[in-house]
Amino acid sequence: MPLALGLSRSKLLQKCIQVIDTFDPKKTTVDAYVEDAEILKDKSVGEIELKFIHQVFYGCIRYQKFLKLFVTSFLYKCPTVAVRSEQTLYMILGYLMFFRLEELGVAEFRGLCNCGLGTATALFALLQYSLDVGELEKWVKVEWCKVYDTRYVEEEIIGKLQTFAPELRPVVDEFEFKATGTVKASDTTVVQQREKRLTSPKPFNITQPRPRLVPEPEPISREVKAMPIPPTLHATSLAEVEEQKKKRLEEERAKVATKYKPEQQFDLTTKNRRDGSELEELQRKVEADRMAECTFKPKTKKYAPPTEDAIVRQNVAAVLREDALLKQKQAKEYQILKRYEEDLHDASEFHRWQEQMKEKDHVEEEKRMHHRMVEMQLAREGAIEAFEDQQRKKGLMAAIQREELKTDLEQKQIEYEEELQDKKVLVKETIEEREKTRLAEQKELQARADHAEQIRREKEAEAERKRREDEQEMERRKELIRQIRALEKVPVERFKQFDPAEAPCQGLLEEMSHAELWERLKIAQAQHAQELDDKRERQLGKKLEKQQEIMEKAETLAKIRERARDESRARHDAMRKKKQDDEEAQQRYREQCIEEVAAKIQSKKMQKRQEELRLRKELKEISMKRQFLAANAEMVEAKAHAEQHAGLDREAKDRQKGILTDQRRRNEIKTREATIRRTNRQNAQDEFKAMQENVNERLRRAKAADTALKDEILRANATARNSQKTLEKKLQAEFGHSSSKYSGGPTRMAVSA
């Protein structure tokens, strides 16, 4: 039965969403946030609402990973209907479905879903996704199992929600009707719930105007009249016209030349200037010289090694670093000498032997690698020959398998056609049995629709009554708030005079006044300045001593560096000579290995050539034997035909025997399937009858309970009306009028008296 709440369910869910969205786990804890949240300090939030918000908030934070995975998978699965701004609402509904549905109840959960938050299409898709085990296993079960135990996810979450699936089915149907206007039956057929009467447009009854008379178009004459040919056309020719043009051009040129004489032209200095081509050439050369330095291959001079050693100026850090390395080397040498004094031997002999063994192992490893290369080359040629033989063998096997596959496909095609005929018969029988189910489903859907309409009317009446009560309560609270604000607006003046010579008197140790504090601060500052001067003098003395020590270390390090450079040069010369000798030895060994490989390959080719000659000889002998046996070919052919006929007879007998065995097995399977089908049909009919009886019994009990509840409500209303009438009569007799909410009642009259 739904609870009587002080807030509507939509406002209650909005409070939960605001609490979850404004919570920051980095700043506070769950319990502290619930106690200090400004949202929950609203006086309209009662004790039941506060407890509900606290439990939902705590549960969503506790199962945050689980619910985020669920909501994210839902948004990816249904991106067209799911709204991303309603993620917190989906998280709250998911928590109530998976963890608190047993305590909350399906009726209360239905009321929360119908409160108006969220779109109907999104909530319908959310309910469908939650109740579909296949979709959960496909989208989110694997991620849940990474966080929780697999058994817990399957039994306590998915399995527990599936136990409420029959009770949640009406809720899903209701949201499906709101979202799509139709409800799908169990066999996925769409049942139309209610036909909407659509407005059909009809034209107005207006007098039709008469058609206008269009004048006939005037005919346009298409006759073309040509002008007569002028007589001058045949009097002149094209050559004469061109000659006249040239003559006029020469006359015009002569006339212009006589008008402008050469003496009248100006002699300007600009005529001797350079033309544009020379300037462009100079500009191109300058740009080429300038861009030569910007290329990736600049012109570089030949490297010349320096003739003198570079002088490097060292700082204090470099000197100290080199001195520390020198001390480490000296300490290491001291340890070696000390160990030699104690044990009377050192590790130099061992290190020499170790170097010799490493060099010997390196040489043996190189020999082994070259030997391995020879073996790999020989193995490669053998592998190529084996691969070619294998290819020929596979070709023969593939031809045999293709023949067998062709036979198998023909047999499967025959079996498929027989199975298709059996399935067509089964489909025809199933369609005939399905019509009876449709009638029962239509009756059940009509009964559900009537019951839903009745519940909807009761809820609307209850909501109207609750709205009036909330308005009255809100007016009373607004009046109290106005009174409290009026009291808070009264000003209060509080101040205290400050005296710098007076102690604060706060009850603390060593309290002093402001003036005494300033005197002590000046004394402390003078002492601090004196200490700084003394410290500066000590630091200057230490700095001079350190500079002297660093100079001595730099001189010592320069001498050691010179000696180390001479030793390094000698060591590098010895290593360079040894490396050159090793390279020459490796080259000689590599040439020797190449010669060995060539000799082995040549010997192997000779063996193959001899083998081919031997095979040719054997083939020649076989061909000669076949020529000798040609005379006896007819007898051999007759014998072969006899063996073939015997083989065909055996094959026919085996095929007949196999067909009879397969037919007998197929008949047995068909008989067994018919028996199973009859048994299943009878079981289905028995289950359907039992389901009808259970539904009828449940409806009868529900109707009886509903009738009893309505009778009880009528009796309670009649009793309340009688009590009210008795009280009004008593008040009328005692005070002369009845009591109401606005009259003040007898108590107010007694106070005024």
NORZI-V783576 format. One line per field, one symbol per residue. ss: DSSP state (@ for helix, = for strand, . for the rest). A space follows every 50 residues. Layout:
ss: ???
This chain:
ss: ........@@@@@@@@@@@@@@.......@@@@@@@..@@@.....@@@@ @@@@@@@@@@@@.@@@@@@@@@@@@@@......@@@@@@@@@@@@@@@@. @@@@.@@@@@@@@......@@@@@@@@@@@@.@@@@@@@.@@@@@@@..@ @@@@@@@@@@@@@.@@@@@@@@@@@@@@@@.===.....===........ ..............................@@@....@@@@@@@@@@@@@ @@@@@@@@@..@@@....@@@@...@@@@@@@@@@@@@@@@@@@...... ...............@@@@@@@@@@@@@@@@@@@@@@@@@@@@....@@@ @@@@@@@@@@@@@@@@@@@@@@@@@@@@@@@@@@@@@@@@@@@@@@@@@@ @@@@@@@@@@@@@@@@@@@@@@@@@@@@@@@@@@@@@@@@@@@@@@@@@@ @@@@@@@@@@@@@@@@@@@@@@@@@@@@@@@@@@@@@@............ .............@@@@@@@@@@@@@@@@@@@@@@@@@@@@@@@@@@@@@ @@@@@@@@@@@@@@@@@@@@@@@@@@@@@@@@@@@@@@@@@@@@@@@@@@ @@@@@@@@@@@@@@@@@@@@@@@@@@@@@@@@@@@@@@@@@@@@@@@@@@ @@@@@@@@@@@@@@@@@@@@@@@@@@@@@@@@@@@@@@@@@@@@@@@@@@ @@@@@@@@@@@@@@@@@@@@@@@@@@@@@@@@@@@.........@@@@@@ @@.
